Amino acid sequence: MAKTTKKRGRPAKKKSKGLGDRIEEITKATGIKAVVELINGGECSACAKRKAKLNKLFPEVVYNLKKGIATKEQKEVLKHIGLNKDKYTADEADILEGVYNQVFHTNIRFCRNCSSSAKEWSTVVLRLKKLI
C-alpha cells in the first residue's frame, strides 16, 4: 500500500484580490474576525459585502514583468472589448483600467462621471490601442 505524505507547515496562502482581502487578513490575525463571527453566530454578511466592495474599489495590481509589453491574454481582452468605442460599460472600463495598470506599472482610477477625466481616459485608450 502506498504511503501518503502530508505537507507540513503553513497552508498555501490564497492570492489577495485587493484591500478587502488585506483587511480580512488583519482582522483574522488580530482575532477581530473570530469575535465578530462568535457574536453573529457565523460569518458576517455585511463584512463580506464590504470586503467585495473594497476589493473592487482598490484591487491588487499585478504588474507585467516588462513595463509597456502586454501579454497575449491581455491583448485578447483588449480586442474583445474593442477600443474604438465612444462609451464603455462600467465593467469594461474597470477591465481596461486593470490592463493599463498591469502593463504600464501604474495604479490609476478615473471618475467616469467627471468630464475633466475625459482627456486622461482618451490617453489611456490611445496607449492601449498601441499594444494590439
N, C-alpha and C positions, 0 to 999 in steps of 0.2 A: 504494500500500500504506500502510495506517495505521501510524503510528508509535506504539509503546507506550512509555509513560513509566514509569520506575521511581522509586518513592518513595525518598527519601534520608533518612538519619538513623537513629534507633533504631527497632527493630521494636516493634510495638504490645505493650504490657505486658499480660499476662493478669491478670484480676482475682483477687486473693487470696481464698482461701476461709477462711483462718484462720491460726493460729500456725504450723502445719506449713509452709504456703507461705512465710511470712515467714522461717522458719529456713532453708528451701531457698534463698531469695534471698541470704541472708547467706553460706551455705556456697558458693554459686556465685561470689559477689563476692570472697570470700577465697581461692578456689581449693581449698578443702577437698573440695568435691564432685568435682572433676576428679581429685584424688589418690585418693579412695575408689574412683571408677569405674575408674581405671587399675589399682589393686591388685586389684579384684574382676573385672576384665575385662568390665565393663559396669555397668549400673545395679544398685544395691544394693536387694534386696527388703526387707531389714529397714528401710532408710531410708524406703522407700515406705510400708510399714505404719505406721511411727512418724509419718510426715507425715499420713497419713489419720486416725490416732487423735488427734493434736494438733488437726487441723482440726475434728474432731467435738467434742472437749472444749472448745476455745477458738475458736469460729467468729468470722469477721469480722462485726461488726454494722454493717448499713447502715440508717441511720435514715431514717424518713419525713421529708419536708420540713416538715410541720406536725405538731407533737407532739400526740398524742391523736386523730389522724384516721387511720383505716385506709383503704387503697386498696381498689379493687373486687376485686382479686385476693386480697388478704388476707381480705376478708370472705367470699369464696367458699371459701377454705381453711378458715376457722372454721366455716362452715356444713357443709362436707363432713365435717370431723372430728366436729362436734357437741359442744356444750358442756354437755350435760345428763347426762353420764356420771359414775359413781362412780369408775371407773378408766380410765386411758388407757394405751395401749402406750407403750413407751419412745420409739418414733419419733414418735407423736402428741404426747407430752409435749415432745420436742425442738422440734417444729414450733410448738407453742403458745408455748413459751419464746421462740423466734425471732421470732414475730409480735409478742409482747408487747414484747420488747426494741426492735424496729424502731419500733413505734407510740409507745411511751412513753419512748423515748430512754434506756433502761437497759441493763444488761448482767448480768442475773440468771442464776443457775444454782441449781436446787433439787435437793437429795438426794431421790431418790424412795424411798429405803429408810427414811428417818427419819420418825417420827411427828411430830416437832417442826415440820417444814416443811409439815404438812398445812394449817394455818391460812393460811400465806402462799400456798400453792398455791390454796386456795379463793378468796382475794382476787384472785389473778391471773385465774382463770376468771371471776369476777364482773365484773371490769373488761373482760375480753374480750367477755363477753355484751353489754355496753352498746354495743359497736362495731357489732353487727349488728342 
